[in-house]
């Protein structure tokens, strides 16, 4: 298999066959084009990069720093034993190498519990649901002084989110997806942008490996039984039989998303009476979960 650009030996066959040099060029140009085409961020913006120590957010941090954006890293410590600690140590090394300020906020400090303890004390609670609510809450609350939060969601992540919400008929949630998530009627929300929106899981894995980033490719131990994992497997099986199906799903969604956003553009978002964060419920879901935290008395 030869590179589609220079005819040298190809090292990856994704959107096309590429040698190492032209794969890097394709990958970085795709990310740059996404930023430019959807006006995600500018050099005047102060950007919080949501980092986990994994490949996607590490790539995003590296590229935005390389291109001269004003960035800081923001990480969430959920308190997942034998998983998050190691990833955060990798992240500290990465941020030091890149010369980027790192801020870490934890569930323990903000909600009075780790995710592990919460799940132990609340049988039946779904890890990904609890974690997702608290993570989004902290990312938004801790980003008030930034113009945008940049996340490492890639094409596979977004395709999964689209299908998950289609299956559940969550049309309102679908309207909040896309390369740039912005709730117009709620200034309390910091816009979230996804520069890796059009690069695949396979491509981000290859880029991280070829660049030699010091990261671990470990999956969260709570992810194995999630609805997202089921949808991921379905999409991967379909992609194996119908190459390009994920990209086609994304192309369809890009055509649809402006209509969805326009339909919900006048949606009014309230404020949680307990925490003061913008929310469609009062109290917000995050505070509802926090109310079930078991406090140990010595």
C-alpha positions in Angstrom: 0.0 0.0 0.0 1.4 3.3 -1.1 0.9 6.9 0.1 -1.8 8.6 -2.0 0.3 11.8 -2.0 3.9 10.8 -2.7 3.7 7.1 -3.5 6.0 6.2 -0.6 5.1 3.2 1.7 1.9 4.0 3.6 1.7 3.6 7.3 -2.0 4.2 7.7 -5.2 3.8 5.6 -7.9 6.0 7.0 -9.5 8.7 5.0 -6.8 7.8 2.5 -3.5 6.0 2.5 -0.7 8.1 3.9 3.0 7.9 4.7 4.0 9.3 8.1 4.8 12.8 6.8 1.6 13.2 4.8 -0.5 11.6 7.6 0.7 14.3 10.0 -0.1 16.9 7.3 -3.6 15.5 6.7 -4.4 15.2 10.4 -3.2 18.7 11.4 -4.9 20.3 8.3 -8.1 18.6 9.2 -8.0 20.1 12.7 -7.0 23.5 11.5 -9.8 23.5 8.9 -12.4 22.5 11.6 -11.3 25.5 13.8 -11.5 27.9 10.8 -14.6 26.6 9.1 -16.7 26.6 12.2 -15.0 29.7 13.8 -14.3 27.7 17.0 -11.6 29.8 18.6 -9.3 32.7 17.8 -5.8 33.7 18.9 -7.4 36.4 21.1 -9.4 33.9 23.1 -8.4 32.5 26.5 -9.1 28.8 26.2 -9.4 26.0 28.8 -8.4 22.7 27.3 -10.3 19.9 29.1 -7.5 17.4 29.7 -7.6 13.8 31.0 -4.1 12.6 30.3 -5.4 10.5 27.4 -4.5 10.7 23.8 -7.2 13.0 22.4 -6.9 15.8 24.9 -3.1 15.5 24.8 -3.1 15.9 21.0 -5.4 18.8 21.3 -3.2 20.5 24.0 -0.1 19.9 21.9 -1.6 21.3 18.6 -3.2 24.4 20.2 0.0 25.2 22.0 2.0 24.6 18.8 -0.2 27.0 16.8 0.1 29.8 19.4 -3.3 29.8 21.1 -3.7 31.1 24.6 -4.4 27.9 26.5 -4.5 26.5 30.0 -5.2 22.9 30.9 -8.2 22.0 33.2 -8.4 18.4 34.5 -11.0 16.7 36.6 -10.0 14.1 39.3 -13.0 11.8 39.7 -11.3 9.6 42.2 -11.2 6.4 40.2 -8.7 4.1 41.8 -5.8 2.7 39.7 -6.9 4.8 36.7 -7.1 8.6 37.2 -4.0 9.0 39.4 -1.7 7.5 36.7 -3.3 9.6 33.9 -2.9 12.8 35.9 0.8 12.0 36.5 1.2 11.7 32.7 -0.7 14.9 32.3 1.5 16.8 34.7 4.5 15.7 32.6 2.9 16.7 29.4 1.9 20.1 30.6 5.4 20.7 31.9 6.9 19.7 28.6 4.5 21.9 26.6 4.8 24.8 29.1 1.1 24.9 29.9 -0.5 25.8 33.2 -2.4 22.9 34.7 -5.4 23.2 37.1 -6.8 20.1 38.7 -10.2 20.1 40.5 -11.6 17.0 42.2 -15.0 15.4 43.0 -13.8 14.9 46.6 -13.1 18.7 47.1 -16.3 19.8 45.4 -18.9 17.1 46.1 -17.5 15.5 49.3 -16.9 12.1 47.7 -14.9 10.3 45.1 -16.8 8.6 42.2 -15.7 5.2 43.6 -17.2 6.0 47.1 -20.4 7.4 45.6 -21.0 4.2 43.6 -20.3 2.0 46.6 -22.8 3.9 48.7 -25.5 4.3 46.1 -26.2 0.9 44.6 -27.8 1.1 41.2 -26.2 4.4 40.3 -24.7 4.3 36.8 -21.1 5.4 36.8 -21.1 7.2 33.5 -24.3 9.1 34.3 -23.0 10.4 37.6 -19.6 11.1 36.3 -20.8 12.9 33.2 -23.1 15.2 35.2 -20.5 16.1 37.7 -17.7 16.5 35.1 -19.8 18.9 33.0 -20.8 20.8 36.1 -17.2 21.4 37.2 -15.9 22.1 33.7 -18.5 24.9 33.3 -18.1 26.3 36.8 -14.3 26.4 36.6 -14.3 28.0 33.1 -16.0 31.3 33.9 -12.9 33.3 33.1 -12.3 31.6 29.8 -13.8 32.3 26.3 -14.2 28.6 25.5 -13.6 25.1 26.7 -11.8 22.9 24.1 -12.5 19.2 24.4 -10.9 16.2 22.8 -14.0 14.7 21.3 -13.2 13.0 18.0 -15.4 11.8 15.1 -16.1 8.4 16.8 -17.2 10.1 20.0 -19.6 12.4 18.2 -21.0 9.7 16.0 -21.7 7.7 19.2 -23.5 10.7 20.8 -25.6 11.3 17.7 -26.8 7.6 17.6 -27.3 7.4 21.3 -29.6 10.4 21.4 -31.4 9.4 18.2 -32.2 6.0 19.8 -33.4 7.7 23.0 -35.2 10.4 21.0 -33.3 13.1 22.8 -33.8 15.8 20.1 -33.1 18.7 22.5 -29.7 17.1 23.4 -28.9 16.5 19.8 -29.3 20.3 19.3 -26.5 20.8 21.8 -24.0 18.7 19.8 -21.9 19.8 16.9 -18.4 21.3 16.6 -19.4 24.2 18.8 -21.8 23.8 21.7 -23.3 27.1 22.7 -26.5 27.9 24.6 -27.4 31.4 23.3 -29.9 32.3 26.0 -27.7 31.4 28.9 -24.6 33.5 29.5 -23.7 31.3 32.4 -22.6 28.5 30.0 -19.0 28.7 28.6 -19.0 27.6 24.9 -17.4 24.2 24.2 -15.5 23.5 21.0 -14.3 20.3 19.5 -11.4 20.8 17.1 -10.8 17.1 16.7 -14.4 16.7 15.4 -13.5 15.3 12.0 -10.6 13.0 12.9 -11.3 9.4 13.9 -10.4 7.3 16.9 -8.1 5.3 14.6 -6.4 8.5 13.4 -5.9 10.0 16.9 -4.4 6.7 18.1 -2.0 6.7 15.2 -1.1 10.3 15.7 -0.3 9.9 19.4 1.7 6.7 18.8 3.7 8.2 15.9 4.4 11.4 17.9 5.6 9.3 20.8 3.4 11.0 23.5 3.9 9.7 27.0 0.4 8.5 27.6 -1.4 5.3 28.5 -4.1 3.9 26.3 -6.2 2.6 29.2 -10.0 2.7 29.2 -12.0 3.8 32.2 -12.9 0.7 34.3 -16.5 1.9 34.5 -17.0 2.2 30.7 -17.4 -1.5 30.0 -21.1 -1.7 30.7 -22.2 1.7 29.5 -24.8 2.4 26.8 -22.1 4.3 25.0 -19.9 1.2 24.8 -22.8 -0.7 23.3 -23.4 2.0 20.7 -19.6 2.1 20.0 -19.5 -1.6 19.2 -22.6 -1.3 16.9 -21.0 1.5 15.0 -17.6 -0.3 14.7 -19.3 -3.4 13.4 -21.2 -1.4 10.9 -18.1 0.5 9.8 -16.2 -2.7 9.3 -18.9 -3.8 6.8 -19.6 -0.4 5.3 -16.5 1.7 5.3 -17.1 5.4 5.7 -20.5 5.0 7.4 -19.4 7.1 10.5 -18.2 9.9 8.3 -21.5 9.8 6.3 -23.4 10.0 9.6 -21.4 13.0 10.6 -21.9 14.7 7.2 -25.7 14.2 7.6 -25.6 15.7 11.1 -23.7 18.7 9.9 -26.5 19.4 7.5 -29.2 18.9 10.2 -27.6 20.7 13.2 -28.2 24.3 12.0 -32.0 23.6 11.9 -32.0 22.0 15.3 -30.0 24.9 16.9 -32.4 27.4 15.3 -35.4 25.5 16.6 -34.1 25.6 20.2 -32.4 29.0 20.0 -35.0 30.7 22.2 -34.9 28.1 24.9 -34.8 29.7 28.3 -32.4 28.2 30.9 -32.9 28.9 34.6 -30.5 28.9 37.5 -30.1 26.3 40.2 -31.1 27.8 43.6 -28.5 25.6 45.4 -25.3 26.1 43.4 -26.1 29.1 41.1 -25.2 27.2 38.0 -27.4 27.4 34.8 -29.8 24.5 34.7 -33.1 23.3 33.1 -34.1 21.9 36.5 -34.2 23.3 40.0 -32.3 21.9 41.8 -30.0 20.9 39.1 -29.1 17.2 38.5 -25.6 17.8 39.9 -27.1 19.0 43.2 -29.6 16.2 43.2 -26.7 13.7 43.1 -24.7 15.6 45.7 -27.7 15.4 48.1 -27.2 11.6 48.2 -23.5 11.7 49.2 -23.0 9.7 52.4 -21.0 11.8 54.9 -18.9 9.8 57.3 -18.9 11.2 60.9 -15.8 10.4 62.9 
